[in-house]
Amino acid sequence: MTSHSQTTGYAIEALACLARQRPASMLVREIAAETAIPLPYLSKIFQRLADAGIVESKRGYKGGVRLARPPGKVSLLEIHAAAESSKAGEADEESPRPGTFWQAFQQSYRDKLAAMSLADVFDFEVHT
């Protein structure tokens, strides 16, 4: 994969919304309303993010989802891997042939995602 999918984009957008509320939790339906991401789709994304340990969820009174770690401790690569994971737990990626331009491009993209955190996204939104 050479760029993030809509699923990864939605995951980053939803987590940035959640980061603005930190440390409080939010209901997934509140995040869906605020971000205009379809609720059923967002619920599936949050399940993957919870399985990856990026968010914690609590049912019932004062329930909702919240970040499991500070935004600066969550890399965009980690979000991408969780959002794109299949039910088997593997990232849905196609690897280009070794030694190709696209393999180098993909590695560069992954390196950039690994170097950026959710806090970087949040800081960018605040300053633009």
C-alpha positions as CSV (number, residue, x, y, z in Angstrom):
1,M,0.0,0.0,0.0
2,T,1.5,3.3,-1.0
3,S,-0.9,5.7,0.8
4,H,-3.5,5.3,3.5
5,S,-7.0,4.3,2.8
6,Q,-10.2,5.9,3.7
7,T,-10.3,3.6,6.8
8,T,-7.0,4.9,8.1
9,G,-8.0,8.5,7.4
10,Y,-11.2,8.0,9.3
11,A,-9.3,6.3,12.2
12,I,-6.8,9.3,12.4
13,E,-9.7,11.8,12.2
14,A,-11.7,10.1,14.9
15,L,-8.7,9.7,17.2
16,A,-7.8,13.4,16.7
17,C,-11.4,14.2,17.8
18,L,-10.9,12.0,20.8
19,A,-7.5,13.6,21.6
20,R,-9.3,17.0,21.8
21,Q,-11.4,15.6,24.6
22,R,-8.6,13.9,26.5
23,P,-8.6,12.6,29.1
24,A,-12.4,12.3,29.0
25,S,-14.1,9.6,27.0
26,M,-16.7,10.1,24.3
27,L,-19.4,7.9,22.8
28,V,-18.6,6.5,19.4
29,R,-21.9,8.0,18.2
30,E,-20.7,11.5,19.4
31,I,-17.5,11.1,17.4
32,A,-19.4,9.9,14.4
33,A,-21.6,13.0,14.6
34,E,-18.7,15.4,15.0
35,T,-16.6,13.9,12.2
36,A,-19.5,12.8,9.8
37,I,-18.1,9.3,9.7
38,P,-20.8,6.7,9.3
39,L,-21.5,5.2,12.8
40,P,-21.5,1.5,11.7
41,Y,-18.2,1.9,9.9
42,L,-16.7,3.9,12.8
43,S,-17.8,1.3,15.3
44,K,-15.8,-1.4,13.4
45,I,-12.8,0.9,13.2
46,F,-12.9,1.5,17.0
47,Q,-13.1,-2.2,17.6
48,R,-9.9,-2.7,15.7
49,L,-8.3,0.2,17.6
50,A,-9.3,-1.3,20.9
51,D,-8.0,-4.7,19.8
52,A,-4.6,-3.0,19.1
53,G,-4.6,-1.2,22.5
54,I,-4.9,2.3,21.1
55,V,-8.2,3.0,22.7
56,E,-10.0,1.7,25.7
57,S,-13.7,1.3,25.8
58,K,-16.2,1.1,28.7
59,R,-19.8,0.2,28.5
60,G,-22.7,1.6,30.6
61,Y,-23.0,4.8,32.6
62,K,-20.1,7.2,31.8
63,G,-19.0,4.7,29.2
64,G,-17.4,5.4,25.8
65,V,-14.0,5.3,24.3
66,R,-10.8,7.1,25.3
67,L,-7.2,7.0,24.3
68,A,-5.3,4.3,26.1
69,R,-2.1,6.4,25.9
70,P,-1.1,10.0,25.5
71,P,-1.4,11.2,21.8
72,G,2.3,11.6,21.6
73,K,2.8,7.8,22.3
74,V,0.5,6.7,19.4
75,S,2.3,6.6,16.0
76,L,0.4,7.0,12.8
77,L,1.9,3.7,11.6
78,E,0.3,2.0,14.6
79,I,-3.0,3.5,13.8
80,H,-2.6,2.5,10.1
81,A,-1.8,-1.0,11.0
82,A,-4.7,-1.3,13.4
83,A,-7.2,0.3,11.0
84,E,-6.2,-1.8,8.1
85,S,-5.9,-5.1,10.0
86,S,-8.0,-8.0,8.9
87,K,-9.9,-10.3,11.2
88,A,-6.9,-12.6,11.2
89,G,-4.9,-9.7,12.8
90,E,-2.6,-9.2,9.8
91,A,-2.3,-5.9,8.0
92,D,-4.0,-5.9,4.6
93,E,-0.9,-5.0,2.6
94,E,0.5,-6.1,-0.7
95,S,4.3,-6.1,-0.8
96,P,5.9,-4.9,-4.0
97,R,8.8,-6.9,-5.5
98,P,12.0,-6.4,-3.5
99,G,14.4,-3.8,-4.9
100,T,11.7,-1.8,-6.8
101,F,11.0,1.9,-6.7
102,W,7.6,1.1,-5.1
103,Q,9.2,-0.9,-2.3
104,A,11.5,2.0,-1.5
105,F,8.5,4.4,-1.7
106,Q,6.5,2.2,0.6
107,Q,9.3,2.0,3.2
108,S,9.7,5.7,3.1
109,Y,6.0,6.2,3.7
110,R,6.1,3.7,6.6
111,D,9.1,5.5,8.1
112,K,7.2,8.8,7.9
113,L,4.1,7.3,9.6
114,A,6.3,5.8,12.3
115,A,7.9,9.2,13.0
116,M,4.6,11.0,13.3
117,S,2.3,10.7,16.3
118,L,-1.4,11.5,16.9
119,A,-0.1,14.5,18.8
120,D,1.5,15.8,15.6
121,V,-1.9,15.6,13.9
122,F,-3.6,17.3,16.8
123,D,-0.9,20.1,16.9
124,F,-1.4,20.6,13.1
125,E,-5.1,21.0,13.5
126,V,-4.7,23.5,16.4
127,H,-2.2,25.7,14.5
128,T,-4.0,25.8,11.1
